[in-house]
Amino acid sequence: MGVQERQLRERQARIEMILRAGLQVFSQYGYHNASMDLIAEQAELGKSTLYYYYKSKDELLYAILENGVSEFFLKLEKAFQHTSDTLEKIQKVTEVSVQFLIDHPDFFKLYLYLSAHPSYQKHVLKRLRPLISHKIDMIRTLFEEAREKNLIRDYPIREVVSIFGSLVMSLGVFYTGEKPVEAFRKRGELINQIFLRGILKEPNTENNLPENNQI
């Protein structure tokens, strides 16, 4: 291994260490109570080293969120490669989300914390919106494909995706990061079953269902 390659690996390893430490501190203390001093201590790095990579707490927080969102959708794209079936891909969204929440409970805790505060939505999450919107388009395309194949009802896709996403995200509220995780996975399976198949005993009975294009 050459000197330059080793330096790049060391730099990347240090960045990953900082991101992990920042995530732990932000999720534990919240945005206002977290400090670069605490993060440097958690990462076992000097404060000057921390500032070399991230010039401010906001910059580090955004990097943590961007890294988490990118990692999740990368895992999702890899999961999609194992099937060409549209409905199976939709179910993969829940499965990958469940596993991601199991592996990264602090990320969801932080995201939920920021989402609950309007001020953070404006100056932090707003920066993430273009990235998230682009990735959500991938999921929306799946539902549009399912509708075109007459696999799902003719409901407005944007609203369907929003409701589906809310159900999946709600899983994180019930997971504390403690084992066993099997019951948590079963909740994800239940979301897929209920959302895709409904809860009526006679799903073909139209009397109790909304008309097409109505929510």
Secondary structure as GFF3:
##gff-version 3
##sequence-region A 1 215
A	DSSP	alpha_helix	3	33	.	.	.	ID=ss1
A	DSSP	alpha_helix	36	43	.	.	.	ID=ss2
A	DSSP	alpha_helix	47	53	.	.	.	ID=ss3
A	DSSP	alpha_helix	57	80	.	.	.	ID=ss4
A	DSSP	alpha_helix	86	103	.	.	.	ID=ss5
A	DSSP	alpha_helix	105	115	.	.	.	ID=ss6
A	DSSP	alpha_helix	118	120	.	.	.	ID=ss7
A	DSSP	pi_helix	121	125	.	.	.	ID=ss8
A	DSSP	alpha_helix	126	148	.	.	.	ID=ss9
A	DSSP	alpha_helix	157	174	.	.	.	ID=ss10
A	DSSP	alpha_helix	182	197	.	.	.	ID=ss11
###
